[in-house]
Amino acid sequence: MIALQLLLLTTGVSIELPAEAEAMGTKITLGEIATITAADPKTAESLSSIELGYMPAPGYSRTLQRWKVEQAVAISLPNLKVTWAGEPACRVAPAVEMVSATDLYETARTAVGELFEGKEVTIEATGTIDDASVPRGANAAVLRADMLSNAARPGAWSVPVRILVDNEPYRTVWIGLKVEVFAELPVLLKAAPKGTQLSASMFALRKVRLTEASSQPLAINLLSNSVAVRAMPAGHVVTERDVERPLAVSSGGQVWIQIVHGHIRASVLGTAMQSGRIGDVITVQIESTGKEIKATVTGREQVTRELKKAQ
């Protein structure tokens, strides 16, 4: 002991390695596991920050041989004379933070829910969600949902939730969700055989659960005069695939172009450069100026162009 104290007076640096240590973060540093004594604070700081490799996963440990630790110090600070003490090896275990299953679920649910803003939607977990253990960092772990798709669709979702420890990704947990979306849509009051010409009187607005379909439901104004291309039961929500919608505007034909700017409306004659059904956006040419614009087909030989208000 006296010899060690005399040596410290001349070198000013000692490092004592314990048999066991608990450390934080995703990487092991010398300062986390060893007792460092140094007369110069900057030297002590440099020694503390020396990295000794990865942190083992929660539930596991890693044994560091002292000769490897000495080697790491010699590489980082080659001109520093160090007095070593303690054990020939140190078993390092991570300090653990538990991320609750509730937090994982809420992170995924919130991210998906934001895609359906303004819509009536229910989101439920599918399967079991377990708590996740991660190394404890200097700050609490951060959860981030990495959305693979921004399409607001009903059905099954699998959402990856990343867990960040000290701002570095540590692991990803996949959260299964079931999403149901509800909307008021026109439904058939009675069955419609194939070939039926549809009219607005055949429908009523009902609150229905949307299905994960490749074809979107049609609004009531798009259904009139459509012809069923397949038999449809009562209560059916009609989609684009169920009907053949008639052309409301023919390419080369004359159309009335309604220009809407706030509460101001004006109509001018024009020519359709494309054919279209109600709801389609087509190109039309204003007769008086020859200018071509995009407009929405809103009726028989009628299109509408809405001008944005100046901000």
C-alpha positions as CSV (number, residue, x, y, z in Angstrom):
1,M,0.0,0.0,0.0
2,I,2.8,2.4,0.9
3,A,4.6,1.6,-2.4
4,L,1.4,2.3,-4.3
5,Q,0.9,5.6,-2.6
6,L,4.4,6.6,-3.4
7,L,3.9,5.6,-7.0
8,L,0.7,7.7,-7.2
9,L,2.6,10.8,-6.0
10,T,4.9,10.5,-9.1
11,T,2.4,9.4,-11.7
12,G,-0.9,10.8,-10.3
13,V,-3.0,8.2,-12.1
14,S,-4.5,4.9,-10.8
15,I,-7.2,2.7,-12.1
16,E,-8.9,0.0,-10.0
17,L,-11.0,-2.7,-11.7
18,P,-13.8,-4.3,-9.6
19,A,-14.9,-7.9,-10.0
20,E,-18.4,-6.9,-11.0
21,A,-19.9,-3.6,-12.3
22,E,-23.2,-2.3,-13.6
23,A,-23.1,0.2,-16.4
24,M,-25.5,2.4,-18.4
25,G,-25.9,3.1,-22.1
26,T,-25.3,0.9,-25.2
27,K,-21.5,1.0,-24.9
28,I,-19.2,0.3,-22.0
29,T,-16.9,3.1,-21.0
30,L,-14.0,2.8,-18.5
31,G,-15.5,5.4,-16.2
32,E,-18.7,3.3,-15.9
33,I,-16.9,0.3,-14.4
34,A,-13.6,1.4,-12.9
35,T,-12.4,3.7,-10.1
36,I,-10.2,6.3,-11.6
37,T,-7.9,8.5,-9.6
38,A,-6.0,11.3,-11.4
39,A,-4.5,14.6,-10.2
40,D,-5.5,16.2,-13.5
41,P,-9.3,16.5,-14.1
42,K,-8.8,16.5,-17.9
43,T,-6.8,13.3,-17.7
44,A,-9.5,11.7,-15.5
45,E,-12.2,12.8,-18.0
46,S,-10.2,11.3,-21.0
47,L,-9.8,8.0,-19.1
48,S,-13.5,7.9,-18.2
49,S,-14.6,8.3,-21.8
50,I,-12.5,5.4,-23.2
51,E,-14.9,2.9,-24.9
52,L,-14.5,-0.8,-24.1
53,G,-17.0,-2.2,-26.5
54,Y,-20.7,-3.0,-26.7
55,M,-23.0,-3.3,-23.7
56,P,-24.5,-6.8,-23.3
57,A,-28.3,-7.2,-23.7
58,P,-30.5,-7.1,-20.5
59,G,-30.3,-10.4,-18.8
60,Y,-26.7,-11.1,-20.0
61,S,-23.2,-10.0,-18.8
62,R,-19.8,-9.6,-20.4
63,T,-16.5,-10.3,-18.9
64,L,-13.6,-7.8,-19.6
65,Q,-10.1,-9.1,-19.0
66,R,-7.9,-6.4,-17.3
67,W,-5.1,-6.9,-19.9
68,K,-7.6,-5.8,-22.6
69,V,-8.7,-2.8,-20.6
70,E,-5.0,-1.9,-20.1
71,Q,-4.5,-2.3,-23.9
72,A,-7.4,0.1,-24.6
73,V,-6.0,2.7,-22.3
74,A,-2.5,2.4,-23.8
75,I,-3.9,2.9,-27.3
76,S,-6.0,6.0,-26.3
77,L,-3.3,7.6,-24.1
78,P,0.0,6.0,-25.0
79,N,2.2,8.4,-23.0
80,L,0.3,8.1,-19.8
81,K,1.7,6.0,-17.0
82,V,-1.0,4.2,-15.1
83,T,-1.0,2.2,-11.9
84,W,-3.4,-0.7,-12.0
85,A,-5.1,-2.3,-9.1
86,G,-8.1,-4.5,-8.4
87,E,-9.2,-7.7,-10.1
88,P,-7.8,-9.4,-13.2
89,A,-11.3,-9.4,-14.8
90,C,-14.6,-7.5,-14.5
91,R,-18.0,-8.9,-15.2
92,V,-20.2,-6.1,-16.6
93,A,-24.0,-6.2,-16.6
94,P,-26.2,-3.5,-18.0
95,A,-28.5,-1.3,-15.8
96,V,-31.9,-2.0,-17.2
97,E,-34.9,0.2,-18.1
98,M,-38.3,-1.4,-18.7
99,V,-40.4,0.0,-21.5
100,S,-44.0,-0.8,-20.8
101,A,-46.3,-2.7,-23.3
102,T,-48.7,0.2,-22.8
103,D,-46.2,2.8,-24.0
104,L,-45.3,0.6,-27.0
105,Y,-49.0,0.2,-27.9
106,E,-49.8,3.9,-27.4
107,T,-46.9,5.0,-29.6
108,A,-48.1,2.8,-32.5
109,R,-51.8,3.6,-32.0
110,T,-51.1,7.4,-32.0
111,A,-49.0,7.2,-35.1
112,V,-51.7,5.3,-37.0
113,G,-54.5,7.4,-35.6
114,E,-52.9,10.6,-36.9
115,L,-53.4,9.3,-40.4
116,F,-57.2,9.1,-39.9
117,E,-57.6,12.7,-38.5
118,G,-61.2,13.8,-38.8
119,K,-62.6,10.2,-39.3
120,E,-64.4,7.9,-37.0
121,V,-62.0,5.1,-36.3
122,T,-61.3,2.4,-33.7
123,I,-57.8,1.0,-33.2
124,E,-57.1,-2.2,-31.2
125,A,-54.1,-4.3,-30.5
126,T,-53.9,-7.8,-32.0
127,G,-51.9,-10.4,-30.3
128,T,-49.8,-10.0,-27.1
129,I,-47.5,-7.0,-26.5
130,D,-44.8,-7.6,-23.9
131,D,-42.8,-5.1,-21.9
132,A,-39.4,-4.5,-23.5
133,S,-36.1,-4.4,-21.5
134,V,-33.3,-2.1,-22.7
135,P,-30.0,-0.8,-21.3
136,R,-30.7,2.3,-19.1
137,G,-29.2,5.4,-20.7
138,A,-28.4,8.8,-19.3
139,N,-32.0,9.8,-20.3
140,A,-35.2,7.8,-20.5
141,A,-35.6,5.7,-23.6
142,V,-37.4,7.3,-26.5
143,L,-40.1,5.5,-28.6
144,R,-40.6,6.3,-32.3
145,A,-43.1,4.7,-34.7
146,D,-41.6,4.3,-38.2
147,M,-44.6,4.3,-40.5
148,L,-44.1,2.1,-43.5
149,S,-47.1,3.5,-45.2
150,N,-49.1,6.8,-45.0
151,A,-52.2,5.3,-46.6
152,A,-55.2,5.7,-44.3
153,R,-56.7,2.3,-44.8
154,P,-58.8,0.0,-42.6
155,G,-57.6,-3.5,-41.8
156,A,-54.5,-5.1,-40.2
157,W,-51.4,-3.0,-39.5
158,S,-48.0,-4.0,-38.3
159,V,-46.2,-1.0,-36.9
160,P,-42.5,-1.0,-36.1
161,V,-41.7,0.9,-32.9
162,R,-38.1,1.8,-32.5
163,I,-36.6,2.1,-29.0
164,L,-33.8,4.7,-28.8
165,V,-31.3,4.6,-25.9
166,D,-29.3,7.9,-25.6
167,N,-30.7,8.9,-29.1
168,E,-29.3,5.7,-30.7
169,P,-31.6,3.0,-32.1
170,Y,-31.4,-0.1,-29.8
171,R,-34.2,-2.4,-30.8
172,T,-37.4,-2.5,-32.8
173,V,-40.7,-3.9,-31.5
174,W,-43.5,-4.8,-34.1
175,I,-47.0,-3.9,-32.9
176,G,-50.0,-5.5,-34.5
177,L,-53.1,-3.3,-34.8
178,K,-56.6,-3.8,-36.1
179,V,-58.1,-0.6,-37.6
180,E,-61.8,-0.1,-38.3
181,V,-63.1,3.0,-40.1
182,F,-66.7,4.1,-40.1
183,A,-68.4,6.6,-42.4
184,E,-71.9,7.7,-43.6
185,L,-72.3,6.3,-47.1
186,P,-75.1,5.6,-49.5
187,V,-76.3,1.9,-49.2
188,L,-78.8,0.1,-51.4
189,L,-82.3,-0.1,-49.9
190,K,-83.0,-3.3,-51.8
191,A,-81.1,-5.7,-54.0
192,A,-80.1,-4.5,-57.5
193,P,-79.8,-7.2,-60.2
194,K,-77.1,-6.9,-62.8
195,G,-78.1,-4.3,-65.5
196,T,-80.2,-2.2,-63.1
197,Q,-80.0,1.6,-63.8
198,L,-79.4,3.2,-60.4
199,S,-81.0,6.4,-59.1
200,A,-80.6,8.4,-55.9
201,S,-84.0,7.2,-54.6
202,M,-82.6,3.6,-54.4
203,F,-80.1,4.6,-51.6
204,A,-80.1,5.9,-48.1
205,L,-77.3,7.2,-46.0
206,R,-76.1,4.8,-43.3
207,K,-73.2,4.6,-40.9
208,V,-71.1,1.6,-42.2
209,R,-67.8,0.0,-41.4
210,L,-65.4,0.4,-44.3
211,T,-63.6,-2.6,-45.6
212,E,-60.1,-2.9,-47.0
213,A,-61.1,-2.6,-50.7
214,S,-59.1,-1.6,-53.7
215,S,-62.0,0.4,-55.0
216,Q,-63.4,3.4,-53.2
217,P,-67.1,3.8,-52.3
218,L,-69.0,6.2,-54.6
219,A,-70.8,9.3,-53.3
220,I,-74.5,9.6,-54.0
221,N,-74.0,12.2,-56.8
222,L,-71.9,9.8,-58.7
223,L,-74.4,6.9,-58.6
224,S,-77.4,8.4,-60.5
225,N,-77.8,6.9,-64.0
226,S,-75.0,4.4,-63.3
227,V,-75.7,0.8,-64.4
228,A,-74.9,-2.2,-62.2
229,V,-72.4,-4.5,-63.7
230,R,-73.0,-7.2,-61.1
231,A,-75.8,-8.2,-58.8
232,M,-75.7,-6.3,-55.5
233,P,-77.6,-7.2,-52.3
234,A,-79.6,-4.8,-50.1
235,G,-77.3,-2.8,-47.7
236,H,-74.4,-3.0,-50.2
237,V,-72.0,0.0,-50.4
238,V,-71.5,0.6,-54.2
239,T,-68.0,1.1,-55.4
240,E,-66.4,2.0,-58.7
241,R,-66.1,-1.6,-59.7
242,D,-69.8,-2.3,-59.2
243,V,-71.2,0.0,-61.8
244,E,-70.6,1.5,-65.3
245,R,-71.0,5.3,-65.0
246,P,-72.2,7.1,-68.1
247,L,-70.1,9.8,-69.7
248,A,-71.3,13.3,-68.7
249,V,-68.8,15.1,-71.0
250,S,-67.5,14.0,-74.4
251,S,-64.2,15.0,-75.9
252,G,-64.6,17.8,-78.4
253,G,-68.1,18.6,-77.1
254,Q,-69.2,22.0,-75.8
255,V,-69.4,22.5,-72.1
256,W,-70.3,25.2,-69.6
257,I,-67.4,26.1,-67.4
258,Q,-68.4,27.4,-64.0
259,I,-65.6,29.5,-62.4
260,V,-66.0,29.7,-58.6
261,H,-64.1,32.2,-56.5
262,G,-65.4,32.3,-52.9
263,H,-69.0,33.4,-53.2
264,I,-68.6,34.6,-56.8
265,R,-69.6,32.3,-59.6
266,A,-69.3,32.9,-63.4
267,S,-70.0,30.7,-66.4
268,V,-68.3,30.7,-69.7
269,L,-68.5,28.5,-72.8
270,G,-65.7,26.0,-73.5
271,T,-64.7,22.8,-75.3
272,A,-63.9,19.5,-73.5
273,M,-60.5,18.3,-74.5
274,Q,-61.2,14.9,-72.8
275,S,-64.2,12.8,-72.0
276,G,-65.2,12.4,-68.4
277,R,-67.7,11.2,-65.9
278,I,-69.1,13.1,-62.9
279,G,-66.3,13.6,-60.4
280,D,-63.5,13.3,-63.0
281,V,-60.9,16.0,-63.5
282,I,-60.5,16.8,-67.2
283,T,-58.9,19.5,-69.4
284,V,-61.2,22.1,-71.0
285,Q,-60.5,25.0,-73.3
286,I,-62.1,28.4,-72.6
287,E,-63.8,29.5,-75.9
288,S,-63.2,33.3,-75.6
289,T,-59.5,33.1,-74.7
290,G,-58.3,29.7,-76.0
291,K,-56.7,29.0,-72.5
292,E,-56.7,25.4,-71.3
293,I,-57.5,24.7,-67.7
294,K,-58.3,21.7,-65.4
295,A,-61.9,21.4,-64.2
296,T,-64.1,18.8,-62.4
297,V,-67.0,17.3,-64.2
298,T,-70.1,18.2,-62.1
299,G,-73.0,17.5,-64.5
300,R,-74.1,16.8,-68.0
301,E,-71.9,19.0,-70.2
302,Q,-70.9,21.0,-67.2
303,V,-67.6,21.4,-65.4
304,T,-66.4,23.5,-62.4
305,R,-63.1,25.1,-61.6
306,E,-62.6,26.5,-58.1
307,L,-60.1,29.3,-57.7
308,K,-58.1,29.5,-54.5
309,K,-58.5,32.6,-52.4
310,A,-55.4,34.7,-52.0
311,Q,-53.8,34.2,-48.5
